[in-house]
Amino acid sequence: MAEESTRGLGRLQGKAAVVTGAAKGIGRATAELFAREGASLVVTDVDGDGLSELGAELERAGKPAEAVVGDVSKPEDAQTMIRACVDRFGGIDVLVANAGVIPLNNIVDATPRIGTT
Ligand SMILES: NC(=O)c1ccc[n+]([C@@H]2O[C@H](COP(=O)([O-])OP(=O)(O)OC[C@H]3O[C@@H](n4cnc5c(N)ncnc54)[C@H](O)[C@@H]3O)[C@@H](O)[C@H]2O)c1
């Protein structure tokens, strides 16, 4: 964790949170912040390698967390993520529905039209 030695204020102590798209970017930063603030976490992503890295980081820091690989666009995966939080932590207080993509084009391929292609 980037600020592993920094302790939060315990603002999420006793709370259970699910963060989707947690392998990198905003989701990862959110998961790290929530962990510092004392939350119990289920972190999820389609990127199993990135998620393992985060899971190992949280474990090293002694934070209660479970990593669930899955695709939020698949209802059965989404259910598994939520169920993992309920089963492990007894409920869910916060859902950060962060997973997603912004399709960006290369400037070289840009056209005057709005939208893709
Ligand atoms: N960064 C920005 O400027 C910006 C602006 C507006 C909205 N957003 C939104 O914020 C969210 C996070 O943005 P970011 O910049 O951190 O993105 P990012 O690409 O760095 O991270 C997104 C993460 O979500 C995961 N993901 C994507 N689709 C998934 C799916 N179907 N199921 C599970 N995991 C999935 C990816 O594997 C990745 O780890 C996205 O939803 C994005 O659309 C970002």
The ligand as a Tripos MOL2 file, in Angstrom:
@<TRIPOS>MOLECULE
LIG
   44    48     1     0     0
SMALL
NO_CHARGES

@<TRIPOS>ATOM
      1 N1        -10.5210    8.3420  -15.0650 N.am      1 LIG1
      2 C1        -11.4370    9.2240  -15.4760 C.2       1 LIG1
      3 O1        -11.1300   10.3670  -15.8810 O.2       1 LIG1
      4 C2        -12.9070    8.8790  -15.4110 C.ar      1 LIG1
      5 C3        -13.8480    9.8430  -15.7730 C.ar      1 LIG1
      6 C4        -15.2180    9.5210  -15.7110 C.ar      1 LIG1
      7 C5        -15.6130    8.2620  -15.2950 C.ar      1 LIG1
      8 N2        -14.6660    7.3510  -14.9610 N.ar      1 LIG1
      9 C6        -15.1400    6.0350  -14.5570 C.3       1 LIG1
     10 O2        -14.5380    5.6990  -13.3100 O.3       1 LIG1
     11 C7        -14.2830    4.2910  -13.2840 C.3       1 LIG1
     12 C8        -12.8030    4.0270  -12.9830 C.3       1 LIG1
     13 O3        -12.0040    4.7230  -13.9030 O.3       1 LIG1
     14 P1        -10.4270    4.4890  -13.9500 P.3       1 LIG1
     15 O4         -9.8570    5.6340  -14.6990 O.co2     1 LIG1
     16 O5         -9.9130    4.1700  -12.5960 O.co2     1 LIG1
     17 O6        -10.3820    3.1990  -14.9160 O.3       1 LIG1
     18 P2         -9.2270    2.0730  -15.0480 P.3       1 LIG1
     19 O7         -9.3220    1.5910  -16.4710 O.co2     1 LIG1
     20 O8         -7.9240    2.5410  -14.5380 O.co2     1 LIG1
     21 O9         -9.7450    0.9210  -14.0740 O.3       1 LIG1
     22 C9        -10.9710    0.2660  -14.3070 C.3       1 LIG1
     23 C10       -10.9110   -1.1160  -13.6880 C.3       1 LIG1
     24 O10       -12.1910   -1.7100  -13.9100 O.3       1 LIG1
     25 C11       -11.9930   -3.0380  -14.3630 C.3       1 LIG1
     26 N3        -13.1410   -3.4340  -15.1610 N.ar      1 LIG1
     27 C12       -13.5340   -2.9360  -16.3640 C.ar      1 LIG1
     28 N4        -14.6430   -3.5460  -16.7850 N.ar      1 LIG1
     29 C13       -14.9540   -4.4630  -15.8320 C.ar      1 LIG1
     30 C14       -16.0000   -5.4000  -15.7020 C.ar      1 LIG1
     31 N5        -16.9520   -5.5310  -16.6510 N.pl3     1 LIG1
     32 N6        -16.0440   -6.1670  -14.5920 N.ar      1 LIG1
     33 C15       -15.0990   -6.0470  -13.6400 C.ar      1 LIG1
     34 N7        -14.0690   -5.1820  -13.7030 N.ar      1 LIG1
     35 C16       -14.0060   -4.3950  -14.7870 C.ar      1 LIG1
     36 C17       -10.7070   -3.0000  -15.1750 C.3       1 LIG1
     37 O11       -10.1150   -4.2930  -15.2840 O.3       1 LIG1
     38 C18        -9.8690   -2.0240  -14.3550 C.3       1 LIG1
     39 O12        -9.0880   -2.6790  -13.3620 O.3       1 LIG1
     40 C19       -14.7190    3.7220  -14.6380 C.3       1 LIG1
     41 O13       -16.0450    3.2030  -14.5220 O.3       1 LIG1
     42 C20       -14.7180    4.9310  -15.5300 C.3       1 LIG1
     43 O14       -15.6260    4.7910  -16.6110 O.3       1 LIG1
     44 C21       -13.3360    7.6200  -15.0070 C.ar      1 LIG1
@<TRIPOS>BOND
     1     1     2 1
     2     2     3 2
     3     2     4 1
     4     4     5 ar
     5     4    44 ar
     6     5     6 ar
     7     6     7 ar
     8     7     8 ar
     9     8     9 1
    10     8    44 ar
    11     9    10 1
    12     9    42 1
    13    10    11 1
    14    11    12 1
    15    11    40 1
    16    12    13 1
    17    13    14 1
    18    14    15 2
    19    14    16 1
    20    14    17 1
    21    17    18 1
    22    18    19 2
    23    18    20 1
    24    18    21 1
    25    21    22 1
    26    22    23 1
    27    23    24 1
    28    23    38 1
    29    24    25 1
    30    25    26 1
    31    25    36 1
    32    26    27 ar
    33    26    35 ar
    34    27    28 ar
    35    28    29 ar
    36    29    30 ar
    37    29    35 ar
    38    30    31 1
    39    30    32 ar
    40    32    33 ar
    41    33    34 ar
    42    34    35 ar
    43    36    37 1
    44    36    38 1
    45    38    39 1
    46    40    41 1
    47    40    42 1
    48    42    43 1
@<TRIPOS>SUBSTRUCTURE
     1 LIG1         1 GROUP 0 **** ****
